[in-house]
């Protein structure tokens, strides 16, 4: 997994620093959650909460999980999709770095 950049950073109520990074893994981009600098496995993009809580509508991580607002989730998903579209375009055009 290669970290490209930080997509979103937030301080949680617990005091932990949550960083959602754009990473390249297995030939495509996804988001990865880091809590206080330590990787937390989980889905590659935010997923909808079964039961939204107040302003939190999405989540990432897998023990612990981190709640996200709709706008935070959309920001992360949009960045991941955009990077994958660029990657796909480069592969189709035969572009080499």
Buried (B, 14 or more C-beta within 10 A) or exposed (E): EEEEEEBBEBEEEEEBEBBBBBBBEEEEBBBBBBBEEEBBEBBBBBBEBEEBEEEBBBBBBEEEBBBBBBEBBBBBBEBBEEBBEEBEEEEEEEEEE
